[in-house]
Amino acid sequence: MLGEIAVLATAFGLGTILTKLVDRLLDRRKGRIQDEQTAWEQRDAEARQRRRLEEALHETRQMLADHGVDYDDMPTWPSRTAPPQ
């Protein structure tokens, strides 16, 4: 009985269909992994840019202080939680 089912499955090409189905599912999974990886790379790039901006702001404020500008006269440090107005 089992042998007959295997012969019929082979005759109808189910092996090829299943192979292609599994290949498509694996390709889809790899695509999702690649999309997730790309999203993480984008977040990392944005975080690097924010750190560079914070460093530049710090250096600017330090240079102002070195040239006699009082910290109270400088613009306030931007909040990390509230978006800029």
VENPE-V299817 format. One record per residue. N is the residue number from 1. RES is the residue in three letters. PSI is psi in whole degrees, -180 to 180 (none if undefined). D_FIRST is the distance of its C-alpha to the first C-alpha in Angstrom with 1 decimal. Layout:
BEGIN
((N | RES | PSI | D_FIRST) (N | RES | PSI | D_FIRST))
END
This chain:
BEGIN
((1 | MET | -49 | 0.0) (2 | LEU | -37 | 3.8) (3 | GLY | -38 | 5.4) (4 | GLU | -38 | 5.2) (5 | ILE | -41 | 6.4) (6 | ALA | -40 | 8.8) (7 | VAL | -43 | 10.0) (8 | LEU | -42 | 10.7) (9 | ALA | -42 | 12.4) (10 | THR | -40 | 14.4) (11 | ALA | -36 | 15.3) (12 | PHE | -1 | 16.6) (13 | GLY | 23 | 18.5) (14 | LEU | -30 | 17.3) (15 | GLY | -43 | 18.1) (16 | THR | -42 | 21.6) (17 | ILE | -45 | 22.0) (18 | LEU | -39 | 21.0) (19 | THR | -45 | 23.3) (20 | LYS | -38 | 26.1) (21 | LEU | -46 | 25.7) (22 | VAL | -42 | 26.1) (23 | ASP | -43 | 29.0) (24 | ARG | -42 | 30.7) (25 | LEU | -41 | 30.4) (26 | LEU | -41 | 31.9) (27 | ASP | -40 | 34.6) (28 | ARG | -43 | 35.4) (29 | ARG | -43 | 35.8) (30 | LYS | -36 | 37.9) (31 | GLY | -40 | 40.1) (32 | ARG | -42 | 40.7) (33 | ILE | -43 | 41.6) (34 | GLN | -41 | 44.0) (35 | ASP | -42 | 45.5) (36 | GLU | -41 | 46.1) (37 | GLN | -42 | 47.7) (38 | THR | -40 | 49.9) (39 | ALA | -42 | 51.0) (40 | TRP | -40 | 52.0) (41 | GLU | -38 | 53.9) (42 | GLN | -43 | 55.8) (43 | ARG | -41 | 56.7) (44 | ASP | -42 | 58.0) (45 | ALA | -41 | 60.1) (46 | GLU | -39 | 61.5) (47 | ALA | -41 | 62.3) (48 | ARG | -42 | 64.1) (49 | GLN | -43 | 66.1) (50 | ARG | -41 | 67.2) (51 | ARG | -40 | 68.3) (52 | ARG | -41 | 70.3) (53 | LEU | -42 | 72.0) (54 | GLU | -41 | 72.8) (55 | GLU | -43 | 74.3) (56 | ALA | -41 | 76.4) (57 | LEU | -43 | 77.6) (58 | HIS | -45 | 78.5) (59 | GLU | -39 | 80.4) (60 | THR | -45 | 82.3) (61 | ARG | -37 | 83.3) (62 | GLN | -41 | 84.4) (63 | MET | -40 | 86.5) (64 | LEU | -44 | 88.1) (65 | ALA | -39 | 88.9) (66 | ASP | -27 | 90.3) (67 | HIS | 15 | 92.6) (68 | GLY | 5 | 93.9) (69 | VAL | 128 | 91.8) (70 | ASP | 144 | 91.3) (71 | TYR | -32 | 87.7) (72 | ASP | -24 | 88.8) (73 | ASP | -10 | 89.7) (74 | MET | 154 | 86.3) (75 | PRO | 152 | 83.5) (76 | THR | 153 | 81.2) (77 | TRP | 134 | 78.0) (78 | PRO | 145 | 75.0) (79 | SER | 144 | 72.8) (80 | ARG | -20 | 69.2) (81 | THR | -36 | 68.0) (82 | ALA | 135 | 70.0) (83 | PRO | 155 | 69.4) (84 | PRO | 146 | 72.6) (85 | GLN | none | 74.7))
END
